Amino acid sequence: MLRGGRMRLEPGAETGQGPPSFAPGTIMPLALTPIFTGQEGGGSRTAPRGSKGRRHSMFSERLTELGVVVERHLAHLLDAKRPGGIEAGRLGEAMRYATLGGGKRFRPFLVVETAALFGVPETQALNAAAALECIHCYSLVHDDLPAMDNDDLRRGRPTVHKAFDDATAILAGDGLLTFAFEILARPDTHPDPAVRAELVLGLARASGWEGMCGGQMLDLEAEGVAQDLDGIRQIQALKTGALIRFGAEAGAILGRASAGDRKAVVDYAEALGLAFQVSDDLLDAEGDAAAVGKATGKDAAAGKATFVSLMGLDGAKTKLASLEKEAVSALDRFGPKAAVLQEAARFMATRKS
């Protein structure tokens, strides 16, 4: 490790000849530092009056603050002592490398902030948030593999199969996938076993063949095949949208929300998930790889149909603006306490990474 906690890759790490130096208990630095210290009890913020820039700042500050909290919680969960010291071995190193030290933590943000709508303190939503992030990180590890997207760069550093090797990356992803459900099943996730069971069922569906994995398969099959907008929506509702929907719905589950409130949260999340993918397509078409943190222009090179390829840049941007409004209006029933979540939708329309 270098001073300040920065990671140093050992010789050969980028080619898979050796693991990075990343000891248990080390919390990798985020790209941003927290701008303010939040209230431990959590809770959504009321939007300040003023410019769009100030409102976006409110969301960015909260996302950054929660990113630090979630990072620490993930490190705590991953560093816990286990039989045989497995957490200190190569697999544990790879799992920490895949999970810590980067990422916006947007899905955990949705869990915590949606739970806050229903009076759930931040600390009581962290396990569910961490479990969802483990699923997301596992999906990135497997998505980057040569048999999938074959990416060398993720979050501005070598992908797991480059820093370690293909086999270790596969097992690290497997470990994170199963660890997510271990976290959800723990009594400290929620005292009611029925709530924990509903969380496990929801995440299993969102991440499995009815959700993210199914969408990944459809996405692979779509390469070089003509697609219409309905086909693209179906792919992205599963591949990207399912985990985003669960992130919001998990907060409603933790807070035992009414059917009406839960539907409003799901409507918000479905619009937000689609907006996330449209903005991702725009970033792939127009974004800078250094700012985005991964290679760009790959969809066009692979012959993948996207919202940009089917609607054009202007059409995709118009669609993104429409989805932003749809997501914001879905939360109007909650009043000012939904302000940060609404700003997340507005921010989605202008994100650069």
Secondary structure, DSSP 8 states (H G I E B T S, - for coil): --GGG-----TTGGGTSS-----TT-----SS--SS---TT-------SS-HHHHHHHHHHHHHHHHHHHHHHHHHHHHS--GGGGGGSHHHHHHHHHHSS----HHHHHHHHHHHHTT--GGGTHHHHHHHHHHHHHHHHHHTSTTTT--SEETTEE-HHHHS-HHHHHHHHHHHHHHHHHHHHSGGG-S-HHHHHHHHHHHHHHHSTTTHHHHHHHHHHTTTS---HHHHHHHHHHHTHHHHHHHHHHHHHHTT--HHHHHHHHHHHHHHHHHHHHHHHHHHHH--HHHHTS--SHHHHHT---HHHHHHHHHHHHHHHHHHHHHHHHTGGGGGGGHHHHHHHHHHTT---
